[in-house]
Amino acid sequence: MRTRNTGAAVAASCAVILSFTGTANSQGRPALASAEEWEEFAVGFEPNQHSVVPPFDLGRPDEQQFWNDTVILFKPRSYYLDRDRDTEQDNVGWALGGALTYTSGWWKEAVLLTARVDTSQVLYGPSDKDGTLLFKPGPEGFTVLSEANVTLKVADGQGLRIGRQSLNLPYLGSHDIRMVPNTFEGIVLGNKGSIDMRNHLAYRIGYVSKIKRKNDDEFIPMSEAAGVPGGDDGVAAAALGYIFGDGTRLAATNQYSFNTFNTLFAKIEHGFSLGEATSLTGYLQYTDQRSVGDELIGEFETLLVSAKAELKRDDTTLRLGVSTTGEDKGIQKPYGNPANYLSVIVEDFDRAGEDAWMIGVSQDFGRLGGGDLSLFANVVQGNTPDSGPVSSPDETEYDLTVDYRMKEGWTDTLWFRVRAAYIDEDERTGGDDYFDFRIIVNYSFDLK
């Protein structure tokens, strides 16, 4: 525990990032890529750290035919999670399931259809160790039509998507860290573009009425998900993303959750080359969150400032990060996709009054046998107020992730991920140490 100095922490966060300028991306990943596109090739990508404005996947309507260009993908997944706690209930579950996705070609260069069915079935799940979020409470397996939408071409490179759909914006997205991702019901206008197109403005604007959370098969109103019993309000959202010619990446989003709270998010990411095989990249993001309208979940005003620096040389990346959260309240994330560079396997380090730091390393070992082997590790420590209404235990999280991606023959989309985290909490203030272990297997193949 410590005496808090929010101003000093914010200044330190800004100082880390503002000293970096240039063009390189330290992980080589496109700044506007979606979470799934990042995971295809990034080493050291932490799926909790979503903060992008991906372009609509509109393809080329003038070059596609409705049936001939239809894509049907089967994406099986197996997920084992075991959380061994010192004092609280343990959580254990093993699931088998995945997704079946359908995307048509364009009909008359104007209409595109998409559907997705997700399922998560219980292979092992003792009722006295429920709570893994792999299943519905019970545990109970489920199947859901998670996406069903139509995209209308409204202008060249512009699309209007209506219905159940996937989103991947900061604080409003899939948060795909279990068997089944979050999906949403709404209407969204956006544009297409390359995920690494320079001098290109990506945008989203729309209204989201409902969310299906990762361990549920029902869509509920957004305000109900935010904590309002019987609420029926939605969220109006707008987002912009831009990459300058020199590689500087900017993004900003605003989400107005009617009668609950508003979330404003902005980030800048910039890097430069230090040599043929060395680059340095700096990242800075800011979140402002405050109650609005009838303030149905209470009156509050809070913020999050987060910064990260990454030094990459050949196949090794080192990173340092810091963040600070306002004292009034922790960041609210009922719609998924926490946006903190220090968000890792278990914790997001955005509790009320929390100052945190991170050190990490990623290593790409290249080809081993029939696939590519890589790993990344992080240590994050968060300190919170030692007294008052928002006091909570200080905690440190130690993480290790090992990835093995097959690259040959029929296994070229097979991906094994093993994750381990140890969370050390201050037991003097009611903390609970625990060990979190996960094995995830992903696969994908075209059925058409």
N, C-alpha and C positions, 0 to 999 in steps of 0.2 A: 504494500500500500504506500501511497505517497500524497503529499500536498500538491494539488493540481495547479498548473499554470497553463491555461488554454492558449493564451496569446503567444507564449514562447514556443509551444508545440506547433502551432500553425506556422509561425515564422520559420521554424526548423524544417517543416515539410516543404515550404516554398523554396527555401534555400537549396535543398537537395536537387530540385528539378530545374530551377531557372539557370543553372550553370551549364546545361547541356544544349547544344545546337548541332544541326547537321542533317544527314539524309538517311542513314542506314537504319534498318529495323533489326534489333539485336537478335530476334528469333526468326527473322526471315519470313514472317507471316504477314499477309495482307491486312491492312488496318481495318478494312470494312468487311472482313470475312465474317460469316456466321460462326456460331460455336461449333457446329458439325464440321465446317470447312477447316477451322483451326485444328481440330482434333485429327484430321486426316494426315497432317504432316508435322505439326509442331511438337518439339521436344521440350518438356517442362511446362506445357499448357495446363493451367489449373482451371477446371471447368466452372468453378464458382465465380471467377473474376470476369463476368460478362460486362462489357461496356462499349458496345459497337452499334452502328446503325447499318445493318446489312441491306444491300439493294434487293428489290424484288427479283425472284427468279422467273423472268418472263420469257426467256428464250428468244427465238426469232419467229414471230407469228407468220411472216411472209414465206417462211421456208418449212413450215410444219404442216402435217396432215393429222386430222383428229385421231384416227386409229393407228396408222402406220408409225406415228411418233409417240404412241402411248408407252408409258413406262410402268411396270408393275414390279415392285421390289419387296422381297421378304427379308426382314432384318431380325433374326433370332438373337436372343440375349439371355444369358444366365448370370445371376447376381447372388453372391453369398456375402452376408454381413453378420459380424459377431462383435458386439460391444460388451466388454466385460468391465463392470463397474465395481468400485469399492463398497459403496454404501447404498446406492439406488438399484432399481431393478435392472438386470441384464437384458440385452436385446439381441435376439438371434433369428435369422431367417435365411432361407435359400429359395430362390424363385427361378422359374423357367417361363419364358414367354418371348415377347418382342413385338414387332410391328409388321403389318402388311400395308404397303402404300400404293396408291394408284394416282398417276398423273397423266391426263390425256394430252394429245397434241392439240393444237389450236383448231377450233372449228370456225371456218370462214374468217380466219385471221382476227377474230374478235372475242372468242370465248374459250376459256381453259378451265377444266374441272380437276379437282383434287380431293382425294379421300384417304383416310388412314384409320386402321383398326389396331388398337394396342391391347395386349393381354399380359397379365402377370399371375401365374398360378403357383400355388404353394407346393414345393417339394419337401420343405421342412420348415416348421414354424410353431414351436410350442406356445400355447396360449399364455403361459406365465412369463414368457420372454418376448411378448409382442412389443411393437413400437419401432420397427426398423424402417417404416414408411415404404417397404417393398409391396405391401398389400393393404387392403382395407383393414380397419381394426377387427380383431378377432383371434388370429389373422384370417382373412378371407380373400381368396383370389378373385379377380375381376377381369372383365373384357369390356371395352368401350369403343364406340365410334368417336375417336378423339378429334378427327378433322373431317370436314365435309364442306367444301366451299367452291365458289365459282369466281374466277378472275375475268373481269371485263376490260378489254383494251379501250381506254378512253382517249388516248392520243399516242403518238409515236413514242414508245419507251415509257408510257405511263399506264398503270393498271389500277383497277378498283377491285379489291378482294372482299367478298361478302360470305359470312358464315363461320363455321368452326375452323380455326386456323392456328398455325404456330406463329409465335412472336419471339424475337430475341433482342429486346431492348433492355437497357439497364433498368432494374426494378420492375420489369414487365416482360417476362419471358419464360422459356421452357424449363430452365433450371434442371436440366436432364442429368441428375446425379443418382437416380434410382432406376427402376425398371421402366417406368412410364413417365414421360415429360408432362409438364403443365401445357394445356392448350386453352384457347379462348374463343368466345363468340363475339363477333363484332363486324365492323365495316372499316376497311383501311385503304387509303389511297397512297400509292407510292410509285417510285420509278425504278427502272432496271439500270444495270451498269456493271462493269467489271469490278471485281472485289478489290483490285489494286489500281483503279483508273485514276491517274493524276488529274487535278483540276476538274474534278467531277463532284457535283453536289448530289448526295443521296438524301432522300427525304421520306418521311412517313407522317401521315396525319389521319386520325380516325377516332372512332368511339368504340370502346370495348364494354360489353354489357355483362358478360359472365366469364368465369374461369372454371376449368376442371383441374383440380390439383393432382399432384403426382401419385397420390395413393387413394384416388377416388374415381368413381365411374359416373358421377353426376356433375353437371354444370350448375354453379350457384352464382348469384349476383356478386359483383365485385365488392360492394359494401359489406355483404355478409362475410366474405372471405377476409375483409379487413377488421372484422370483429364486431359488426353491428347486428345483433339478433334480429332476424326478419328483414334486414335491409334489402332494398331493391335498386340502389343507385349504381351507376357505372363509372367509367373512367374516360375522360377525353385526353388524348395523347398526341403529341407532336414531337418529331425528332429530325435532326439535321446532322449529316456527316460530310466532311470535306477533306480531301487530300491535296495539298499544294504541290506545285511542281518540284519543290525541293524535298518532298517526302513528309513534311509536317502534317500531322493528322489532328483534326479537330472534330468534336462531336458535342451535341447538346440535345437534351430532351426535357420536356415538361409534361407531367402527368397530373391532371386535376381529377382527384377522386372526390366526387360530389358529396358534400356534407361530412367528409372525414378529413382528408389531408391532401396537400399538394407537394409534389416532389420535383425539384429542379436539379438537373444533373448536367455537368459540363466537364470536358477533359481536353487535354492537349498532350500529344506524344511526338517526340522529335529525337533524332539520333544523328550520329556522324561517324565516318570511318576513321579509324586510327591506324590503318594499314591494310595490307592485302587480305589478312585473315582476322582482323580485330575491329570491333565496332563497339560504340557506347551509345545507349539510348536512355532517355529520361522520360518519365511519365508523371503527369499531375492530373488529379481529378477532384471535383468539388461537388458536394450534394447539399442542397438546402431543402429542408422538409419542415412543414408547419401545418397546423390544423386550419380547416376552412369551413365555410358554410355553417351548418348547425353543430359542427364539432362533435359528432356522435361517438367518437372514441376518446374524447377529452381534448382539452386545450393544450397545445405544446408547440415548441419551436426548437429545432435542433439542426445540426450540420455535421458533415463529415468531410475532412480534407485528407487525401491520401497521395503519397508520392513514392515512386520507385525508380531505381537506376539499375540497368543491366549492362554488364561488360561481357561481351562474347569474343572468344578467341578460338578459332577452328571449331571443334565440336563441344566446347565447354562454355557454359554460361554461368556467371556469378551475378547475384542480385542482392540489393539492399532496399528496404522499404520502411516507411514510417506512416502512421496515420493518427488522427485525433478526432474524437467525436464529441459533440456538444453535451453539456452537463444536464440539460433539461430532460432529455429522453434518448433512448437508443434509436437507431435507424429502423423504420418500419418496412418490412419486406414481404407483405402477404401475397404478392403477385409474382414472386420468384426473382431470379437473377440479381443477387446481391452484387453491388458494384464497389468493391474495395480491393485494392491491389494486395491487401494482406488477408483476404478471405482464402482459406485453405480447406483441407479435407473436411473438418468438422466445424470449426468456429469461424465466424466472420469478423470478429474483433471490431465491432461497431456498437458496443453497449454504451449506455449513458456515461459520459465522463471518461471514456477509455482512451488512453494513450498507448500505442503499440509500436513495436519495431519488428522487422523481419530480416533474416539472412537466409539465402538459399543458393543452391547449385543445381545445374542440369548437365547431364552428360549423354551424348549420343555415341554409342559404341559401334554403330554401323552394322553391317551384315554379320550375322552369326547363324550358321546353318541355313535354313530356308527363310529367315526373316531378319528384321532389324530390331536391335535391342537398345533401349535407352532407359534412363532413370532420372528422377529429380527429387530433391529433398529440401525441406524448409524447416526453420525454427522460427516461431512467432511468439512473442511475449506481449501480453496486454495487462496494463495496470489501471485500476479503477478507483473511485473514491472510497476511502476507508470508513466513511460514516455518512448518514443522511439517507433520504428516501431512495436514492438510486445507487447505493453502495452494492457491490457484488465482489465475489472472490477474484483476486488476481489469478491469471492462468498463463501457462506456457504450453504450446502445442508443438510436438516433434513429429514430422511427417516424412514418409518415404513412399514413392510411387515407382514401380517398375513396369515398363511396357515392352511387349514383344509383339511385333506386327509381321505376320506372314506375308510374303511377297511373291510366292511362286504357285503356279498352277491353280487348282480349284480353291486353294487356301489363301489366295491373294488379298482377300478382304477379312481374314480372320485376325482378331486382335485380342490379346490377353493382357489384362491389367490387374496388378496386385498392389493394394494400398494398405498402409499401416500408419496409425497415428496414436500417439500417447499424449493425453491431456493431463497436465499436472496443475491442479487447482489448489489454492490456499485453503487448507482444511480448517484453519483457525477461524475462518469466516463462513463456514458451511460448505466449502468446496467438496467435490467428489472426483477423485482421480479415476481415470478409466482408459482402457485400451480398445481401439477401434481397428478391426481387420476386415478387408474386403477382397473378394476375387470376382472380377467381371470379365465375361467372355462375350464379345460382339462378333457378328458375322453379317454378311449382306450378299444377296445374289438376285439377279434379274430373272423373273419368272416368264417373261414374254419372249 
